[in-house]
Amino acid sequence: MNIANIITVGRLLCVPAVLYCLLHGDMRLAFYIFLIAGLSDAVDGAIARRFNLRTELGAWMDPVADKLLMVSVFVMLAWLGLIPDWIVFLAVTRDALIVGAFLVTTLIGNPIKVAPLMVSKINTAFQIALVVTVLSDQAFGLGLGPLVTILLYLTALLTCASGASYLVVWMRHVAGSK
């Protein structure tokens, strides 16, 4: 296991820590842990690319760590009433459709290569920005309600665009076109 994979495991371990902090109302610590976890995603990717440390294990663990962190925190924020449940529904549905499409193509013997689209990367950045904004607003009382609202709608738009883009890629793959 290389350093990039170790960082990814660290991000996985941040998930229960953030959830525990949120559940117990420690918004500042939740904010800091989430921020570290989010930054670790960029760091492990940069290290893997820069030092050619990409591995199959890392290719699987990284998106799992990302999704586990984002979905868990989204669900907890909605449960706490800090974000609306419809944004969680959109994000989870998009992720489930992507995983489902991957499983279907694998089961029919026509696996699709896992490669994030640019719109998906932008969507992830907005999801992270939304969570950081909500947590920082809760932790430090910054009055960021209007910014949270803007980020909610931009994230929703990007989530739909990302889901639609993956659907097009999947349909083309299944149909056999490039």
N, C-alpha and C positions, 0 to 999 in steps of 0.2 A: 504494500500500500504506500503510495507516494504522498507528498505533502498536500497536494491539491485534494486528494481523497480524504485525508485526515481533516482538512478544513471543512469539507462537506459533511463528514461525520459530526464535527463540532456544531454545524448548523442544524443537523438533525436533533442534537441534544439541546439546542436552544428552544425547540418547540415546546416541550413540557414546561420549561422554565418560564417562558413568556405566558403560557396559559395559566400557570399557577399564579403568577403576578397579577394577571388580569382578573382572575377569579377572586383574588384577595384584595383587589383595589389598589395595588401598588403600581400605579400608572407610570411613574418615573422609571422604575426598574424595568417594567415591561417595555417602555420606550427604548431604553438603552440596550436591552438584550435584543429586541427586534432590530434596532439599528445595526448592531454588530452582526447579527445574522444576515441582514440584507447586504451589508458591505462585504461579508465573507463570500457571498455568491460571486461578486465581481472579482474579488481577490483570487479565489480558487480557479476561476476561468482564465484569468490573466496569467496565473502561474502555469497552468496546464498548457496554454498556448505558447507562452514565451519560452518555456523550457522543454517543450514537446513531451509533456507528461500526461497526455490524453490516454485514457484507458477505457476499455469496455465497461468496467465496473464504474468508473467515474461518469461515463455517458448515461448510465442508468441511475446512479445514486443522485446526481446533481438535480435532475428534474423532479425526482421523488422528494428530495429535501425541500426544493422550492415549493412544490405543490402542497406538501404536508404543512409547511410553515404558513403559506398564504391561506389555504383553506381553513386550517385550524383557527388562525387569528381572525379571519373573516367571520367564521361561525361564532366565535366567542364575542367579537365586537357586536354582532347582530343580537346575540343572546342578552348582552348587557344593554341593548338599546342605543348603541353608539353609532351604528350604521343601519340602514334599512335592510330588511331581509331579502328584498328583491335583487339587490346587488350580489348577495351571497348566492341566490338561486341562479343568476346569470353566470357567475364565475364557476360554480360547481357543475352546472349543466354543460358549459363549454368544455371543462376538463373531462367530464364523464364521456362526452361525445368523442373527444379526441382519443381517449383511452379505448373506448368501445370500437372505434374505427380501426385502431391499431390491432386490437385483439381479433377482430373479424378478418382482417387481411392476413394476419398470421395463421389463424385457424384454417383459412381456405388455401393456404400454401402460397400466398402471394404477399409476403411481408413488405411493409413500407418502411423505408429508412426514416429513423427519427431525426428530424432536423428542424430546429425552431425557425419560424418565419420572422421577418423583421417586424411585422405588425404584432406578432406575439411578444417579441422582446419589448416593444414599446408598451404594449398592454401590461406586461409584468412590471415595467418601470412605473406606470401609473398606479397599479395596484399597490406597489410598495410606497409610492408617494402618498396615496390615500391613507394607508395605515399609519405611516409616520406622521402625517398631518393630524389625524384623529388622536393618536397617542400623545403627540406633543401638546395638542390643545387640551387634552384631559390632564396631562401631567403638569403643565405649566400655566394653565388658564390663559391662553393667548387670544381667545376670541376669534378663532379661525373658522367659525361656522360657515360664512359665505364661501371660503376657499374649499372647505369640505364638500359643500354642495356642488361646486364647479367640478371638483375632482371626481365626485360620484358619477356625474353625468358623462364626463369624458371617459372615465373607466368603463362605464356601461357601453358607450359607443365603441370603444376599442375592443372590449370583450366580444361584442357581436361581430365586429369586423374580423377579428382574429378567428373566431369560430367559423364564420363564413369562408374565410380564406383556407382554413384547414379542410373544410368540407369540399371545396373545389379541388384542392390537391388530392384528397382521398378519392373523389369521384374520377378524376383523371387517371389516377393510379389503377383503380379497379377496372376502368375502361381500357387500360393499356396504352394510353397516350402519354407523351412526355410533358 
